[in-house]
Amino acid sequence: MDAATELLKEAKTIAVVGLDSRTDRVAYRIASYLKEHGYRIIPVHRNLFPADEVLGEKAYASLRDVPGKIDLVDVFVRPDQTTPIIEDAIAVGAKGVWLQVGITNPEALKKAAEAGLVTTEDRCTMVTHRDELN
């Protein structure tokens, strides 16, 4: 089992960046799956959207606004938007950063790894959980 899968197995709290209240979005479907499988989901979305809560959890504009510990940051934004999110993940002491399918940023992930975070890119947390942890 690689380090990212191990972190997903051990994680309790996952901040999902790019998650909003639109139920037809991939981020919503994956976050819903993760919540159903026992994870605490923290919605993080920089834009205003029509809900203060998503999946029954208070939503935040930034990782830096989230009170408490974040185990894993699950990222659903375009690759060109990931650097500040990864910098925030480092700043708040997250244990890892997971860039979803189609999202890569080797330079930013290198910074995260150098800061001690577990990193992975172009992978799906739901697929990994379903196929490797169930």
DAMO-V10574 format. One line per field, one symbol per residue. ss: DSSP state (H for helix, E for strand, - for the rest). phi: phi as a letter, one per 40 degrees, with the letter a starting at -180 (. if undefined). psi: psi as a letter, one per 30 degrees, with the letter a starting at -180 (. if undefined). A space follows every 50 residues. Layout:
ss: ???
phi: ???
psi: ???
This chain:
ss: --HHHHHHHH--EEEEE--------HHHHHHHHHHH---EEEEE------ --EE--EE-E--HHH------EEEE---HHHHHHHHHHHHHH---EEEE- -----HHHHHHHHH---EEE----HHHHHHHHH-
phi: .ccccccdcccbbbcbchcbcccccddcccccdcccbgccbbcbacccac acbbfgbccbcadccccgcbcbbbbbbddcbcdcccccccccgccabbcc dgbbadcccccccccgccbaafbbcccccccbbb
psi: kleeeeeeefkekjkjkgkagjffkeeeeeeeeeefgfkkkjkkkflklg kfkkhgkkklfleffkkakkekjjkhlkefgfeeeeeeeeefglflkjkl kfkkieeeeeeeeffgkklllhlkeeeeeefff.
